[in-house]
């Protein structure tokens, strides 16, 4: 719910609306049982985006622009000795991207974990939040119709969402709010992708700085991806008629994403070019399920690239799904010019590719919602 506070036992419990403070399992259980957790309120670091996203630049590049610009300002260092990290233990407050969809905003809030931030907020306009809640209400009713529990808990959440939608208001920072630091990022300056080099999510570099490295394996998946990334990769792979020179792993983040991608025929494309599709979820990003070969050089959309996490002695670059797909096709980190040639093809199809799962517009979920209404009208007073 907008402007609410939450917690969770995973470091990537990072709400795109409201704010969450991830914690250990004991503290999470304490919060669940009592409704409160002890917290010394952290200071904030403000990140202000301005300008316009340039052709071929993705949200993942903006994620990596945060450490890139922090390094420029002397607020973050890569070396472990005498490490400096302005974000550590503080709240990351992001402004200047108010029209992002909530699914897109999550990509930024999720990555605040890699900044070692205590939490993250993103200033969004009401419209994308309204769209997101309307979609989720239908999904929750679908869950009731499919016997998910606890029904009373789900009904209460639906009521709370409907109540907010009747009077949608959002908190905003005070005009005179104080910040430990402010980092300004001009999107007009970002003309090429930004990656994080092996093996540190703080080691942000431009594509031109790392181009040419041979790539052995590629992973597209984790909570840093959404269905649009898998369509974008599929569109590029659809135009490729040879055997991939790399081993490409793909794992949609949710079962619903997988079902939709299968319905749209993308799994046929993946199968034709030899993609190894994993069950939806964390997959390689967890580091304790499937793993890449020892010593492999990898392009990955995962959350982090700590040493040995994806594979023993692996050298892992963190990158966007679009750049990862290009690397899988050419077998190396491409030049900026090569990447832009592929990216232009995706840009031409952006309306088709970057659609999200709006459950209130999907016939199967709407039908299930109608069937579920009979069960929940007495308690929810659904019109």
Secondary structure, DSSP 8 states (H G I E B T S, - for coil): -TT-EE--SSTT---SSSEE----HHHHHHHHHHS--------EEEEEEES---TT--HHHHHHHHHHHHHHTTSB-S-STT--BTTTTSEEEEES-TT--HHHHHHHHHGGGTTT-SEEEE---HHHHHHHHHHHHHHHHHHHHTT-S-HHHHHHHHHHHHHHHHT-------TT---SEEEEEEGGG--S-EEE-TT-TT-EEEHHHHTT-B--EEEEESTT--HHHHHHHHHHHHT--S--SSEEEEE-SSHHHHHHHHHTTHHHHHHHTT-EE--SSSGGGGSSSS---TT-EEEE-SS---TTSSSTT-EEEE--HHHHHHHHHHSB---HHHHHHHHHHHHHTHHHHS----GGG-HHHHHHHHHHHHHHHHHH---
